[in-house]
Amino acid sequence: MTADADAERKTATPRARRSLRPPASFTILCLLTALVCAAVVALTLGAAGIPLGRLPAALGFWPEHPVNPLTSRDQLVLWSIRIPRIAAAAMVGALLAVSGAIMQGLFRNPLADPALVGVSSGGAFAAAAAIVFTDSKLGESLRFMQNELLPLAAFAGSLVTTVILYAIASRAGRTSIAIFLLAGLAIAAIANAGIGLLVFVADDRQLRDITFWLLGSLSGATWTKTATIAPVLALGLIACLWIARGLDVLVLGEAEAFHSGVDVERLKRISIVLVSAMTGVAVSICGVVGFVGIVVPHLLRLVIGPAHRLLLPASALLGAVLLVGADTLARTIVAPAEMPIGILTAAIGAPFFLAMLLRQRGLVAL
Amino acid sequence: MTALLEARAVSMAIGGATLVDAIDLTVNSGETIAIVGPNGAGKSTLLRLISGDLRASRGAISLKQRDLHAYSSRQLALHRAMLSQHVSVSFPFTVEEVVHMGAGDRGRAAAEPLVEAALHEAGLADFRHRKLPTLSGGEQQRAHFARVLVQLACGEAAHGPGLLLLDEPTSSLDLRHQIDLVETARRRAANGTAVVAILHDLNLAVRFADRIVVLHRGAKVADDVPANTVTDDLIRTVFEIDVRVQRHSDGTPLVLPQLMTAIGPKLQETS
């Protein structure tokens, strides 16, 4: 009787339906290939077009016979404008996507995104304050290090916002999705009010500086800025591998994570610092670029599953691909003018977010 | 028998309300203990105190002759495993991935046999590739039970018999899986594990436990073998219902709430 019932259960329901996931190495390889392709396309497109045939020579891979008169112009465009910009776009995309993925793990909520819940705005407010301050009489002495001060201020602003958000939304080891999103909205509103106030008191020159990256643009990318992001990204990615298992188990809830042997408080502290540092640095380079952090991890979870050991590095790569693509589009779509990249990512990301929300509505009681 | 866990005069008070009141509890290796009592009696609080999740306001708890809070969370996880009452997973982890989480940072190869065994023990071998949020409540509960079994097995492989804590492990399970779970827990106890479970079904508790601890308003009112704890008087006082406790031929108690006592004599005749 029991054996019969067992057999019936096996055949009657689609219990054995498999959800096969591609191997990790294959995923990483595919994403790396996509990144290289996106970068090559980005290299060839722009105000000064460089066809694929001229690219190797312009990059200095091999000498040309006969020498093309355009090569030196190409080299100048590539090495001083386009390559640092592509590198910055890739790294900012990686930072945003990874901080989104960590934040979602930390809040056990696939709808978390640093830009959506005010963490980016907090960073932007602090950076705007730094611009106004270093430009004023009071902070004149610090003006020479504005480049270094900006990311630090953005990091501090993001950190304060994330800590406040966690304190509000998390109670007794559980996070309420509704309170979390609403608190994020309120925090973003406060930060934006602060930015508005700074814009109001700023003089013309400060105003230009502030609006320049508030709109979200990578056109200011230089080798110096690229060099500022690189170590943060490298450290962030190494730290990611360290916290990956903890984030997996944290999905079960704080109590279960503790029972499974995770030092929950330490994990939370590391995650909050990582999210703040990565978002802050990204914001300091190109302003508030939303939705990368929500779209990328979500798409990846559908294909490779939610385990963070692979999700985090894969998010970095797909985030890089997405932002290099979006930035190329931003550079070319209304050429010779440039569209702020924040507008593009919001135009793609916001409908995507709504679709996710509608799908969740059935599953989770908001 | 060696005392695996010793709680001495443990109290827990939050905001003036005493949830757990000066409870002594000794759990020996290989013992199965059921904690029973009405809602709000302090069962879950007591279990969370024993697990190290909460810190007692007064009293001391030691696990393997060492203060519970002297362990780091990582060390503690090697000596005790705990299944909480409600665990929700918001990301599409598969059953196998969730069960694997019990193995901590052990490599896939080292954990594989343990994961495999736990999946079979929880009757989830066919479900391994299903995503957890798509399963029924009972199936999810079994998946978490399997995860906790893997954690226990990993710890026991290195440090000898451990402590298994279960907070209403059968609350979403059908009859067959309730019995399966109890049998699995008893098998672990036969190998030296100490098992402490909160159970609401007194008859299941009788079947499961060597000792039943009865809590009432935060205090321990009984702690003895089932035949001595599950009695008319005690159940009436603690649960405030009219019951008749009957005895199987071997003396095991069978609790029949008053509404069901009408069919009681018939049942006794057939058994």
Interface residues (C-beta under 8 A of the other chain):
Chain A: K10 R15 A16 R17 R18 S19 L20 R108 N109 P110 R245 D248 V249 V251 L252 G253 A255 E256 F258 H259 S260 G261 V262 D263 V264 R301 G305 P306 A307 L363 V364
Chain B: R48 S51 G52 D53 S72 S73 R74 Q75 L76 A77 L78 A81 M82 S84 V87 S88 V89 S90 F91 P92 F93 T94 E97 V98 M101 G102 G104 D105 D126 F127 H129 R130 K131 P133 H144 Q151
